[in-house]
Amino acid sequence: MSKPVRKAVLPVAGLGTRFLPATKAMPKEMLTVVDKPVIQYAVEEAHAAGIEEIIFVTGRGKAVLEDHFDHSYELEDVLKSRGKLDVLEHLVNALPPEGHYSYTRQREPMGLGHAIWCARNLVGNEPFAVLLPDDIVQTRISCLKQMVEQYDETGGNIVAVMEVPRDQTSSYGILNPGAVDDDLVEIKGLVEKPKPEEAPSNLSIIGRYILQPEIFYYLSKKQTGAGGEIQITDAMAKLIGHQPMNGLLFEGIRYDCGSKLGFLQANLAFALERDDLRTGLIDFIKSQNILN
């Protein structure tokens, strides 16, 4: 029987240069989709999947992330004095239990694989999840929960995968697929950011992983790959043949909030889900003839 997935690593050390000047003094993970920071979507997804401990891999200028998941006594006092008890209750209930969040730093921008390696001592010798907050998945059952349910059946390593246009494979980690069983795809190989003509498929990994702790052995070699960075896909490829490695074609729509277009699409999609916003937003779009 596989060990349960209790811990999740959230790499949040990136500078967010694609969103400058908005991210000059504010972490990109604190940009809001409707009224909730991007980082909170990832944290709530982790909790919905049964994750007990969250490990943030941060960098300089990220202290506000720690503050966001802590009490703000001045704000709470103001809300209480003004009778906004429903808002106060929502804020307090969103806080994690004490001791369930931890932080470590990635001091150099050496790639996603390096960021995950920085969490090795906090993860220990057990399976763990990785969530990239830039990816938000709109779905009935959270993406990571779908993966954990699959992991409970198959064990090993599991990544969330989706089809991408062939001409975009150079932006993703791409699967060399084997057998397909419903939504589960055997992974025979992995290629990081291949040219479209060299890509073995158009099945791409998105920012959700369940990994075994043996991955740290290969990450510790600090071998660089695409872009001169330490790539997690390169380390995962070395586990193929030694441990089960599968991709899950998850249910839901993924928005790349690391890009401006994906960020705007996510705001629109999540706003349209809200009863308090949907009608007004649709009326505004119609009034502006935006769709004509």
N, C-alpha and C positions, 0 to 999 in steps of 0.2 A: 504493500500500500504506500502511495506517495505521501511525503510530508505535506501538510497544508501550507498554503501560501498566506503568510501572516504579515509580511512586510512589503512595502512599496517604495521604490526610489523615484524621486521627482527631480530630474536635472533642470536647474533654473539659473545657471550661471551666465547664460548668454546676454549679450549687450543690447539686442533688439535694434540694430542699426537700421533695419528696413522701416522702422516707425519713427525715426528722428524727424522733427525735434521733440515729439511727444515723449520719447523715452530718454531724453537727455538726463533728467533727474529722477525719473520714475521707472522702475522695472517694467519690462514689457508684460510680465505676468500679471501686473496690476491693472492693465487696460481692461475695460469692462465690456462684456457682452450683455447688452441691455443694462442691468443694474448689479451685475455680479462679476468680480474680477475673474479673468481667465483661470488663474491658479485655483480658485475655489471650485470651479467645475471639475478639475482633475481630482481634487481632494474629496469631493462628494462622491465622485465615481468610485474612488478607491474604497471609501467607507461602505458604499452600496454593495461592493463585491466581498465584504467581510474582512478587509484589511484592518489590522490592529495597530500597526506602527508605520508611520510615514517618515521617510528620510529625505530631507531636502539637500541637494548638492548645490550650494550657492556660490556667489562670488562677491566682489566688492560692490557696495551700493545696494545690497539686497536686504538690508535690515528691516525695511518696511514690510517684507513678507512675514517675518517673525512677528512684527507688531500686529499684522492683520489677524493672525490666529492667536491673539492674546486679548485679555481684557483691556478695554479703554474706559477707565473709571470715570473720567470727566464726561465723556459722551454718555455713558450709562446714567450718570447722575442727572444730566440735562434731560434725557429722554424720560426719566422717571418723574422729574419735577414738572414736565409738560404733559404728563399723562399719556405719553405714547408707549403704553405698556406692551402693545402687540409687536411694535418694532423692537423694543428692548428684549422681549422674549425670543424673538427670531435671532437677534445677534448673539445672545448668550447661548442659545441652544446649538448654534453653529460652531461653538468653540470645542476643541478636542479635549478629551480627558487629559489631566496633567501627566506628563511623562510619556505620552504616546507620539510626540513629534520630536525629531532630532535633526541637527544641522551639521553639515560638514562643508568644507570649501574646496572648490577646484581653483587652484591658484594660477593655472595657465590654461588658455583656451586650446586644448589639444584634441578636441573631438568628443563625440558622445561616448565612445568606448572608454575614454579616459575619465569622463565625468562619472560613469557608472563604477569604474574601478575605485574611485575616491571613496565610495560608500562601502567598500569591502568589509571593513572592520565592524561597521554597524549592522551589516546584513548577517555576517557570520556564515555558518555552514548550513544554510537552509535555502529552499527555493524562494524567489522573490519576484515581484512585479516591477515593471518600469512603465511609467506614464510620462509622455512628453506633453506638457500643458498646451503647447501650440495646437495640438490636435484635439478638437472637441467633437464628440460624436452625439448626434441627436437620435435618440432611439428609445424604445419602450423599456427594454432591459439594458442596463449599462453595458458598454462594450467589455469592460474588464470582468464583469460578472459572467457574461457569456463565456469568456475565456476560462475563468476559474471553474465553471461547471464542466467545460470540456476537459480541463486539466484533471479534474477529479476522476475522469474516466480513463484518460490515456497517460497521464503523467508526462515526464520529459519537459521539453521546451516548446512553447507555443507563442506564435506571433499573430497579431491581427493583420489580415491582408485584404486588399481590394484590387479590382482591375483599374488600370490607368491607361490613358491613350498611349499608344506605342511611341509616339514622338516625345513623350515626357519621361521615359524610363531613365534618362540620365539625371533625373532629380531624386531617384528613390533607390532603396535596396530592393532588388528584384529576385524572385524565386525561380529556380530551376525545378519545376514541379514533377512529382511522381504520381502515385495513385491518388484518386479523388474519391472520398466517401462522403456523400452529401455536401456539407459545408467544410469538411476537413480535408486539407491538402497536404500530402506528404511532401517534405522538402528534401530534395536530393542534392541541392546546391544553392548557394547564395552569391549574388554579384552586386557589389555596391556601385550604383550610378553608371550602369553600362550605356554605351551608345545604342540608339534604337536598333540599328542593324546587327548589334552583337548581343542584344538582350535575349535570354532564354525563354522569356514569357513577358506578359504585361501584368503579372501579379506582383503587386507592390506591398511591402511592409509599411504600415502606418505606426504611429507612436505608441504602441501598446505591446508589451512583451511579458511573458512569464519565463524566467530563466532559472537554471540550476546553478548552484554556487561554483561548480567547476569552471564556469565561464571566466572567473577571476584569474585562474591560472594562465589562460591565454592572453587576457588583458594585461597581465603583469609583464608580459614580454615587451609591451609598448611598441609593437610593430605598426608603422604607419601605412596607410592605404590611400584611398582616393582623397584628393585635396591635401595630402600631407598630414592627415589627422589619424588618430587611432579610432578605427571604425568598429562598432559593435557587430556588424554583419560579418566582418572578417573573422572575429573570434568565434561567432556562432557557427560559421562554416567548418571550423576545426572540430566542433562537437558532433557533426553529422557522421553517422556510422558508429558512434560510441554511445549516443543517447537518442531517444526519440526526438524528432524535430518536425513540427507540423505548423501549418498556417490555418487560421480559422477565418473563413469568409463570413464576417460578422454581419449582423442585422443592424442597419442604421445608416445615417448620412454623416460623413466625416467632413468637417470644415477645417481648413488649414488657416488657423488664426495667426500664423507667423507671416502671412502675406496680407497685404491691404485688402485685396479682393476677397479672400477667404474670410477675413475678419468682418467685412461689411456684410457678406452673405450670412454669416452666423448671427449677426445682430438682427438682420431682417427675419431670418428663419425662427429664431427664438422669440422675437417680439410677436410674430404672428401666432405663436402658440399661446400667448397670454390673453386671457379673457379681457383684462383691463386695457389692453393695447391694440388688439387685433382690428377692431372696427375702425378706430380712429386712424390707424396706419393705412388700412385699405382705402378709406375715404381720402386720405391725403394723396396717396399714389394716384388714385383716379382723378382727383382734382388737378393734379399737375401734368396730366397726360403723359406720365413717365413711360407708360407701356406702349405708346403710339409711335 
